[in-house]
Amino acid sequence: GPDNYALQYADGVQMYITESVSLTVAPTWPLPLTDQGLLLIIIRPADSNGSDVIGSCLCRRSNQIMTHTLTGFMELMDHGIVSWENLSAVFIKKIAGFVNSSSTDVSMQQVSLDILENMVLSSHQLFLQVKQEVTMERLVAHLQVANQQIQTKAMALLMALLQAAEDADRQEMFAFLNKKNVRQYIYKDIILSSSPVQDEMAHYLYVLQSVTLNHLEARMRTPLDCYSQDQRDALHGLRQAAFETDSENSLSHERRRSLCAKEFKKLGFSNNSNPGQDLVRTPPGLLALDTMFYFATRYPDAYSRFVLENSSREDKHECPFARSSIQLTLILCEILRIGDPPSETGSSFHPIFFSQDRLLEELFCVCIQLLNKTWKEMRATQEDFDKVMQVVKEQITRTLGSKPTSLELFKNKVNALNYSEILKLRQTERLHQEETLAPPVL
């Protein structure tokens, strides 16, 4: 009877893929897929010697049978018996239909998402077919459900699509995700959920963070072009935001040029007569100009306070805004691993990333003010620049390591971790290391 059947592995291992299903696969299973996209499985009695083929079954009788059949299909495809590229377009459409339909059984949706992810990872042609069949609307909807397995499988498919896409397609997909506020959904429904983030989901959040931040790589690797009017305007915008410039139009060309050089020096540029030269080094390239300009326009009061406060200090104690900003941008690029492709096993994501649309810029705005504070705490001079930057990097790294879930939390924690606290932590860790390495007392 039907109770004597169960799906069995096809590689000779005498174990059943799922003993709850009344089907088992013949050892010589060819897995044909009909033009109608239905999985045809040859079955035999589970307790026989396998020599008699009982019949065949078109697996669309019920949600339960279809779920188990698709699960078995996935297990068998993992053995490489049939290439993913042999799947018919109608079959792909059928599986995508299970994902797109809001009335599909949850278990069927879960395994269907899994199948589609594997298709996307198998070939570019399958990626194009899946991208055409699966609606992004439904994927976004799956991220908002309470079921963690569905959330995870939807995220897996979304990451596979993003990573397999060419640049133009990827930009289009990101534009759609931004329009649909997907970051906010992830933050609210996954990051801040009462249930802890599982390892598999942590990996996909890490991948999304990595792929998103890598959009900044092009700016990071592009030096400033002194012939670009937009870039020159941004540079002069920094100067104009910090100093009164109303009367400079009445000055002669030479006087105006001299004034600009003097003000760029106050801003902390090393090459004050041609400040663009400070931004030729890559990384951080144009990204440093972007972060400075963002700070000056987004937080004009804090920007003016930083510049004017340091302009009035004795020369040897002033904290150079531009030089500090360029180095800080580079440090943030290193900490956030901008430009590094996501690893297959990585799972270390920053919850704070999902709380902000422009994480790098907002972190910069907090950290440049932290840098000024740390500079004063260390009573630093220009000769101490590298030492100050090392301390600031440590402050940022330690604080991000505590996984703050919001920019406000990060700001409070990183400012509490002042220079004296860093010295205490270093001392404690050094003593602990010495105790660990000390030879045992005999």
HELIX and SHEET records of a PDB file:
HELIX    1   1 PRO A    2  ASN A    4  5                                   3    
HELIX    2   2 ASN A   63  ASP A   78  1                                  16    
HELIX    3   3 TRP A   84  ASN A   86  5                                   3    
HELIX    4   4 ALA A   89  ASN A  100  1                                  12    
HELIX    5   5 VAL A  106  SER A  122  1                                  17    
HELIX    6   6 HIS A  124  GLU A  133  1                                  10    
HELIX    7   7 MET A  136  LEU A  143  1                                   8    
HELIX    8   8 GLN A  148  ALA A  164  1                                  17    
HELIX    9   9 ASP A  167  LYS A  179  1                                  13    
HELIX   10  10 VAL A  182  ILE A  186  1                                   5    
HELIX   11  11 TYR A  187  ILE A  191  3                                   5    
HELIX   12  12 ASP A  199  LEU A  213  1                                  15    
HELIX   13  13 ASN A  214  LEU A  216  5                                   3    
HELIX   14  14 GLU A  217  MET A  220  1                                   4    
HELIX   15  15 GLN A  229  ALA A  242  1                                  14    
HELIX   16  16 ASP A  246  SER A  250  5                                   5    
HELIX   17  17 HIS A  253  LYS A  266  1                                  14    
HELIX   18  18 PRO A  275  LEU A  279  5                                   5    
HELIX   19  19 LEU A  286  ARG A  298  1                                  13    
HELIX   20  20 PRO A  300  SER A  311  1                                  12    
HELIX   21  21 ASP A  315  HIS A  317  5                                   3    
HELIX   22  22 PHE A  321  ILE A  335  1                                  15    
HELIX   23  23 PRO A  351  SER A  355  5                                   5    
HELIX   24  24 LEU A  359  GLU A  377  1                                  19    
HELIX   25  25 GLN A  382  ASP A  384  5                                   3    
HELIX   26  26 PHE A  385  GLY A  401  1                                  17    
HELIX   27  27 LEU A  407  ALA A  416  1                                  10    
HELIX   28  28 TYR A  419  LEU A  437  1                                  19    
SHEET    1   A 2 LEU A   7  GLN A   8  0                                        
SHEET    2   A 2 TYR A  16  THR A  18 -1                                        
SHEET    1   B 2 LEU A  40  ILE A  43  0                                        
SHEET    2   B 2 GLY A  55  LEU A  58 -1                                        
END                                                                             
